[in-house]
Amino acid sequence: MLSSCASGNERIQIGMTTRFSVVGSPIEHSLSPKLHLAAYGFLGLDFVYEKNEVSSGQLENLLASNKFAGVSV
């Protein structure tokens, strides 16, 4: 989480980075992380968006890890 000061120009990290991911197989071609990271940066959000190769039947394991605040399939 980030907080802005009175001027709105300075960002101060006050918590842990929030993680999101797009999953699938194959996933290497996905442009979602670039799109989301650009938006997060523009908005000053302390978020990351990753891509994770998840084969059929493995999604439950990824979700059980509780590593992500949200996942796109």
Residue frames relative to the residue before (quaternion, step in Angstrom):
aa qw qx qy qz dx dy dz
M 1.0000 0.0000 0.0000 0.0000 0.00 0.00 0.00
L 0.1604 -0.7781 0.6008 0.0890 3.55 -1.04 0.77
S 0.1687 -0.7519 0.6272 0.1132 3.50 -1.22 0.54
S 0.2734 -0.7603 0.5584 0.1879 3.60 -1.02 0.68
C 0.4706 -0.6590 0.5054 0.2978 3.54 -1.15 0.64
A 0.7725 -0.3815 0.2467 0.4437 3.56 -1.31 0.09
S 0.6779 0.4908 -0.3033 0.4556 3.60 0.99 -0.74
G 0.4018 -0.7378 0.4512 0.3011 3.56 1.23 -0.45
N 0.6161 0.5843 -0.3388 0.4053 3.60 1.23 -0.14
E 0.7355 0.3952 -0.2105 0.5084 3.55 1.11 -0.57
R 0.1768 -0.7824 0.5912 0.0848 3.56 -0.94 0.93
I 0.1124 -0.7846 0.6089 0.0313 3.54 -0.98 0.90
Q 0.3529 -0.7317 0.5389 0.2229 3.57 -0.74 1.01
I 0.0705 -0.8170 0.5723 0.0096 3.56 -0.83 1.02
G 0.7954 0.1779 -0.1150 0.5678 3.59 1.23 0.10
M 0.7036 -0.4430 0.3432 0.4370 3.52 -1.27 -0.31
T 0.5754 -0.5803 0.4567 0.3516 3.54 -1.20 0.58
T 0.3289 -0.7303 0.5682 0.1887 3.56 -0.98 0.90
R 0.1944 -0.8174 0.5389 0.0612 3.57 -0.75 1.09
F 0.0539 -0.7562 0.6521 0.0072 3.50 -1.14 0.87
S 0.0863 -0.8088 0.5800 0.0449 3.58 -1.20 0.37
V 0.2424 -0.6714 0.6676 0.2115 3.48 -1.37 0.40
V 0.1145 -0.8107 0.5734 0.0272 3.56 -0.94 0.91
G 0.3040 0.7355 -0.5756 0.1878 3.53 -1.23 0.47
S 0.1851 -0.7529 0.6128 0.1526 3.50 -1.36 -0.17
P 0.4737 -0.3417 -0.7807 0.2223 1.51 -0.96 2.30
I 0.2401 -0.7894 0.5525 0.1183 3.59 -1.18 0.52
E 0.4611 0.7270 -0.4284 0.2745 3.60 1.20 -0.38
H 0.6706 0.5296 -0.2929 0.4290 3.61 1.04 -0.71
S 0.5117 0.6961 -0.4034 0.3016 3.61 1.20 -0.43
L 0.2637 -0.7583 0.5802 0.1371 3.54 -0.98 0.92
S 0.3722 0.7705 -0.4575 0.2418 3.60 1.26 -0.05
P 0.6607 0.5022 -0.3465 0.4372 3.65 0.81 -0.80
K 0.6515 0.5099 -0.3294 0.4551 3.62 0.91 -0.81
L 0.6541 0.5215 -0.2999 0.4586 3.56 0.95 -0.90
H 0.7077 0.4605 -0.2621 0.4674 3.56 0.81 -1.01
L 0.6550 0.5134 -0.3226 0.4509 3.61 0.92 -0.84
A 0.6222 0.5272 -0.3435 0.4656 3.60 1.04 -0.70
A 0.6684 0.4931 -0.2971 0.4710 3.59 0.93 -0.87
Y 0.6517 0.5130 -0.3189 0.4587 3.59 0.93 -0.87
G 0.6503 0.5172 -0.3090 0.4628 3.56 0.99 -0.85
F 0.6468 0.5232 -0.3110 0.4595 3.56 0.95 -0.89
L 0.7303 0.4217 -0.2212 0.4898 3.56 1.00 -0.86
G 0.4471 -0.7144 0.4368 0.3144 3.59 1.26 -0.13
L 0.4090 0.7233 -0.4624 0.3095 3.57 1.15 0.59
D 0.3784 -0.7076 0.5537 0.2226 3.55 -1.06 0.78
F 0.3426 0.7174 -0.5088 0.3301 3.55 0.63 1.26
V 0.1136 -0.7375 0.6544 0.1222 3.54 -1.28 0.45
Y 0.1547 -0.7637 0.6227 0.0715 3.53 -1.21 0.63
E 0.0983 -0.8283 0.5514 -0.0158 3.53 -0.48 1.25
K 0.2712 -0.7024 0.6080 0.2520 3.53 -1.33 0.04
N 0.0774 -0.8040 0.5896 -0.0054 3.53 -0.94 0.94
E 0.3944 -0.6913 0.5634 0.2218 3.52 -0.90 1.03
V 0.0816 0.7819 -0.6089 0.1058 3.57 -0.60 1.17
S 0.2526 -0.7904 0.5429 0.1292 3.55 -0.48 1.20
S 0.7290 -0.4290 0.3115 0.4329 3.52 -1.33 0.34
G 0.8148 0.2518 -0.2020 0.4816 3.55 -0.89 0.97
Q 0.6685 0.5200 -0.2997 0.4392 3.62 1.24 -0.14
L 0.4436 0.7188 -0.4476 0.2936 3.60 1.24 -0.15
E 0.6203 0.5604 -0.3446 0.4270 3.58 0.96 -0.81
N 0.6433 0.5241 -0.3204 0.4569 3.60 1.00 -0.81
L 0.6525 0.5062 -0.3144 0.4681 3.58 0.96 -0.86
L 0.6802 0.4893 -0.2937 0.4601 3.58 0.87 -0.91
A 0.6379 0.5361 -0.3225 0.4490 3.58 1.06 -0.72
S 0.5872 0.5975 -0.3701 0.4017 3.59 1.16 -0.46
N 0.2524 -0.8093 0.4912 0.1999 3.61 1.23 -0.40
K 0.3371 0.7596 -0.4897 0.2638 3.59 1.09 0.68
F 0.7827 0.3502 -0.1404 0.4949 3.56 1.13 -0.64
A 0.4508 -0.6645 0.5316 0.2695 3.52 -1.17 0.72
G 0.7947 -0.0474 0.0377 0.6039 3.57 1.24 -0.45
V 0.1438 -0.7817 0.6050 0.0479 3.53 -1.18 0.67
S 0.1965 -0.7462 0.6263 0.1111 3.55 -1.07 0.88
V 0.2284 -0.7718 0.5798 0.1268 3.55 -1.03 0.80
